[in-house]
């Protein structure tokens, strides 16, 4: 019998390769929060989300090691069975305090958070309004919910208002979902305006702050930039600025209780390992002790944009749009030859025709290295 599955996969791979869209894993060893080894070379990374370099901070690593020594490497089961380690509740309390919320619920990853939260709270008969450039896991959660899913133009509150006027009246419940900081463009959601619109239409607001916590609002995230906003669901991750792994959603206590009881990605997933929780707790301690640390990634990004005459960075993320995938790949190779890792981002992660270098700046990047990167990128801006 012919192997039709392999033949199908080979055809798909060939088609992707012909469009410069085939992705391959590249063995990489991270030496610290800045430098890595790849292909026998030492490269300075401008592609990592470890914005505060805490994944290699001595206190964060020591906390993880100590947790493994005392509690073991894994949680053993879901939290509702035998996996509800006390460290998890401690971490949830700290995250809720950071976000100014009643309570928090931990998840295994950001993808599991959004694909768990949204279907728990909305379903058939409801409507979810999603920013067109929201992260893939928001779109996945919205589609899994069975609710009507309505896209609105990126960061366009007027477009959202028009779509809500059409689709909100016939829906039981409504949810508006957006990134707080958009992971591929680095811009911020208009949270206050979104909140005002949600309040006017009795809709719930979810912000994915994976790329905001630790680097905006003195570490509290993008929600702190809109202090008057009502954000019903504040999602974030432990795997970026906090240097660990996992995710969370902060909300009112009854909402969190419901998530812990009914969110499928909580109920049917093994809990976070104790080491991940301990590392995140230590990272929160570092942030609390050094508020200036949280301001550095954006300052570094702004030094880069100022040197090239680009619009001022709003976050640690700066995109260099190059258009077609093959051009972005070529630019990444040129930069790698000069000692920089600046990974090319291609469709479907970004819309067709907007392939780019997605640069991420961290607290530890030296000023002279940022200047050298700017010199290396400059030719691509005038090509």
Secondary structure, 3 states (H helix, E strand, C coil): CCCHHHHHHHHHHHHHHHCCCCCCCCCEEECCCCEEEECCEEEEECCCCCCCCHHHCHHHHHHHHHHHHHHCCCCCCCHHHHHCCHHHHHHHHHHHHHHCCCEEEEECCHHHHHHHHHHHHCCCCCEEEEECCCCHHHHHHHHHHCCEEEEECCCCHHHHHHHHHHHCCCCCCEEEEEECECCCCCCECCHHHHHHHHHHHCCEEEEECCCCCCCCHHHCCHHHHCCCCCCCEEEEECCCCCCCCCEEEEECHHHHHHHHHHCHHHHCCCCCCHHHHHHHHHHHHHHHHCHHHHHHHHHHHHHHHHHHCCCCCCCCEEEEEEECHHHHHHHHHHHHHCCEECCEECCCCCCCCCEEEEEECCCCCCHHHHHHHHHHHHHHHHC
